[in-house]
């Protein structure tokens, strides 16, 4: 009788331990941090660093790196190309050098931190792809389709590398397309070529997402990329990429002034890096705009007129506004070169849009589609200016190349 009581007690104890273990397992499984879920909560714009690694194992520097910003709410995306020659005061060692000099495929954290500091945003995820694996990925998704405007010939033997028109590149052709070098082609053209490929690659991944999620395919697919996450999180991340409306995505390169440092030509971002950070902030805000919002759905056209004696001021200002996503359709001199104050003239009828535009250079002198200027001390007849753009910007002496100072 006593033995039976002991057996029952032992069984109860085993049952309690079992239930406790099951409870702990489910608590850990369901309550554990989920970076994808956390990143997608609310109206956040998530950012992912993509790195295409160099084929030469002795070259740690990336072939190309991009930060893809994506709003799950609107499915809009924007891409920033990070040239390896961007010059920074590096956090490691407190020395000036190339941003890609800190890249290490075995330890991505330093490069990630430098990129976050450059753009002024938190990067939630990263995707690393070797050039060899990129070719295998392109073959897996049955090629990447690109429009090549001009036929490309091998300068050594003259044979055609890529015909003009729409091409579907297989893995080998894709690797060649982003790595070939021609004597007459400068680095900027090569970067643009890689940008077009990257956008086509992301689009094709989205089109083939269902195929890539098949069990046998998924195992091979996820072996070709490195994300620092487990396969479940990695799969969810690529599921989100598949929702991107890539045809509406913008891509731009971090630009700046080129200076020679220790025998290297480095690109130092404009205005000590504050400009690119502001562009990123405004891009984030634009991506989160609801689908029906005109600022999110339309690219506004701008003409920039130089009303000063400073040569090239309109051209440099055009570069600034292109960075913010505006379409600069005209750069010219104004009717005279003695404008004291900078003026923004609205042709669009969207006052909020024009105020946002003017705010980029801190200009408060705005005329909203009216023959009269807000400031009565300025003598200007708007009828002499053709309506060639949504917004006309006339630069005055109070503009220092970045902001209106008065």
N, C-alpha and C positions, 0 to 999 in steps of 0.2 A: 504494500500500500504506500509506504513511504517512498519507494523507488518510483512509483507511478507519479507521485507529486513532484519528485525531482525532475522526471522526464518532461512533465508539463511545464515546469518553470524554465527548464532549458529551452524548450521550444518557443515559449513566449519571449525569452531573452533574444533568441535568434531572430524571431519575427520583428522585434523592436529594432534590433540592429539593422536588419534588412530594409525596413521601412525608412529608417533614418538615413541609410546610405542612398536609397532611391531619392529621398527628398533633397539631400545635398546635391546629388547629380543633376536633378532637374533645376534646382536653384542656380547652380553654377552655369548650366547650359543656357537657360533662358534669361538669366540676369547678367550674364557676362557682357562686357562692353562690346558693342558692335559699331566699328568706326563708320561703316557705310550708312547704317541707320542713323547714327548720331549726326553725320554730315548732311544727310538728306532731310533732317527734321527742320521744321520752320521754313523760312524763305532764304536760306543760305545759298551762296554761290560756292560750289566746291572747286578746288583747284588741284590739278594733277600734273606732276612733272614727268615728261616723256624724254628719255635719252636714247638716241641711237649711237651705239658704241662703235669705235673705230675698228676696222678689220685687223689692223696691225696691233698685236698683243703688247708690243713695246710702247705703244702710244696710248696712255691712259686717257688722254683728252677725248671728249665725245666728238663724233662726227657732226651731230646736231642735237640740240636740246630745245624743248618747247614746254611752255606752261599752258595747259588747256583749262580755261575757266568755264564752268557750266552751271546753269541754273536749272535744277530739276523742275521748278515750278513752271517756267516758260519754255524749257528745252532749247534755250538759246546758248550759244557758246562763243567764246573769243579765244584767240591763240596768240601768245607772245613768243616770238623767236628770240632766244638768248644766245647771241654770238659768243663764241669762246673767247674772243679777243676783248670783251668788255673789261675795262680796267676798274679796279676797286681797291680800296684800302681793306685788304683781306682780314677777316676776324682772326684767322690763324696766323700768328706771327706778327700781326700789326704792320704788314708790308704792303706796298702797292704792287699789284700783279694781275695777271689774267684770271678771270673767274674760273676758267676750266683747268687751271693749274692745281686746284684743290680736288679735282675729281678722282675718285678711287672706286672702281666697280665693287670692291670688297667692303667699302665703308662709304655709303652714300651721304651720311649725315652732314659732313662739312660743305659739300656742294649744294645740298638742299638748303642749308642755313644761309649760304651766300646768296642763293637765288631768292629766298624769302626776303632777305634784307634789301636786295636790289629792287624788287617789285613792291615791297611794303605790304605783303599779304602772307597769310598762313597757307602752306601747301599741305593738303591732307593726305595725298597719296603720291606714289611714284611708280613708273613703269620703265624698266630697263630692258633694252633689246639689243643683242649683238647684231652686227651686220649679217653674219651667217644665218642666224635665226630669223632675221627679218626676211631674207630670201625664202626660207621655209614657210614662214607665215603667209607671204604673198602667194606662194604656190597652193597653200592650204585653202585660201579664200578664193582661189581660181583667178588670180590676177587683180591688178589695180588699173582702172581706166583713167587715162589722162589725155588732155588735149595738148598737143605739142605744136605751137604755131609755125615753127620753121624747121625744116629738115636739118638734122645734125649729122655731119660727116666726120669720120675719123681723119684728123689732119695728117696722119702718117701715111696711110695707104688709100685714103679717099673713099672707102666703102661707107655705106649708110649705117649709122648707128641707130637712128630713130627717124622714120619718115614723118613728114608733117601730117597733121590731122589727129584724129582720135586713135590712140594706141592702148591696147590692153597689155600691160607689162607683166610677164611672169617673174619668178623670183630672181633669176639671173639678170634679166633686163632691168628690174627694179634696182638691184644693187649697182649695176653699171650707171643707171640714170642719175643716182644721187652721189656718185663718186668720180665720174669722168671729169677730166680737165682739158680745156682747149686753150691754146696760146692767146687767142683774142678775147677770151671770156674773163671778166674780173670776178672777184669774190662775191660781189653783190648779186650777180646773175646766178652764180652757183647756189647761193642761199635761197633766192626766189624759187629756183628749180626744186630744191629740197622741200620748201614750204608747200608748193603745189602737190608734190608727192605725198607729203604727210597728211594733207587734207583729204586727198583721194584715198589714202590708206585708212584713215579713221572712218570715212564714209563707207568703204567696202566692208570693214569690220562690222559696222551696223547692219548692212544689208545681209551679211552672212551670219548674224548672231544666232539665229535658230539652229543652223547647221553646226555652229561651233559649240552649242550646248548639248549635242548628242554625246552620250556617255563615252564612247570610244574616241571620238574626235576631241572632246573636251580635255581628256587626259593629255593628249599630244599637244594641243593648243596651249594649255597652261604651263607645259614644260618649256615652252619657247620664250616666255617672258618672266621677268623677276620683279616682284612687287613688294616683297617683305611681308606679305599677308598670306593667310592660309587660302586654300583653293576656293572655299565657299565665299569668302569676302572678295577674292579676286574675280570670281564669276559674277557676283552682284555688281561689282564695279564696271565690268565690261557690258553688263546688261544696261546700265545707265548710259554708257557711251553710245549704245545702239539707239537711244532715243533722241540724240542730238540732231537738230536740223542743221546739218553741216553746210548746206547750200547758202544759208543766211549767216554763217559764221564769218567773222573778220579775222585777219591775221596781220600782225605787224611786228616789225623788228625793233628791238631796243637800240636806239641810235644815240649819237653824241658827237663830241669833237675828238678827232684823232690826234694823239700826241705820242711822241716817241719816248719810251722809258726803257733804259737799259738795253737799247738796241731793238726793242720791240715796238710795233705800232699798236697802241691800245685805244679803245673807244671809251671815252669817259662820258657817261650820260649827262645830258644837258642840265644846267642849273644844279650841279652837285647831286644829281639823282632825284631832285624833288619833282621834276616834270614827269618822269615815267611813273612815279608813285601816284601822282594826281591822275594821270591817264588811266592807271589801273583802277583807282577808286571810282572814277566816272564810268569806266567800262563795267564794273561790278553793278553799279546802280542801273545802268542801261540794260544789262542782261536780266535784271529782276523786274523790269517794266512789264505790266500786263500786255497780252497779245494785241489788244485793241488800242494801245497807247501809241500815238503818232511818233513820239521820240524813239520808241523801240522798233517801229515798223518801217520807218522812212529815213533815208540818208539825205540830209539837207545840203544844198549847194551853196557855195560861198564864193564871192569875188573879193579880192583884197587889193586895195589901192594905196599906194605909198604917197602920203601927203607931206613928206619931209624931204630933206636933202640927203638923207642917209642912203647910200647906194645898197641895193640888195635887201632892204628891210622887209619888203613885201614877200620876197621869196622865202626868207628865213621864217617869217610868221606863218606862211602857208605850210611849211614843214611842221610847225607846232600844231596847227589845227588838224592836219591830216592824222597826226597821232591820236587825236580825239575822235576820229572817225568821220570827219566832215569831208565832203567832196569839193575840192577847190577847182573851180571851173575857169577862173580868170585871175591872173596876176598882172598888175599894170601900175602906172603912175596915175595919181589923181589929177584933177584939172589944174592944181597948183601945188607948190611944195612948201607952203607956209602955214599949214594947219596947226594951230596951237593945241587943239584938243582932238583926241581920237573919238570917232563916231561910229556907231553901229546902226545900220538902217535895216529895218525889218520889211521884207517883201512877202513873207510867208503867211502872216496872219496868226502865227502860233507864238503868242507872247512869252509863254513859259519856256519854249525852246530858245527863243532869242535871248531871254535873260540868262539862261544856262550858258549859251554861247558867249555872251558878253562877260559873264562871270569868270571865264577861263583866264581872261587878261585883266579882270577887275575894272571893267569899263562900265560906268553908270550912265553915260551919255548915249541914250538910245532913242531912235525915232521909229515909232510903230506905224509903218505904212502910211505916213502922213507927209504933206508938203512942208510941214513946219518941224523944226528941230526942237527937242526938249529944252535945250539951253538957248535962250533968246539972244545971247551975245554972239552967237555964231551965225555968220551970214552965208547961207548955203541954199542954193536952189536945186532941189532933188530932181527936177525935170531934166537936168542935163545928164543924168546918169541913166543908162539903159537898164531895163529890168532883166538882167542876164542871170540872176541867181536869187535864191531865197533870202540870202543875207548879204549885204554889202558892208565891208569893214574899211573905213578910211583911217589910216594911221596918222597920228599927229605927233607933235614934239614931246608930248607927255608920255609917250610909249617908249620904254627902255629896252624893248626887244622881248620882254616877258610879261610885264605888267604896265598898266596905266598908273602913273605915279601921283597924279593930282586928284 
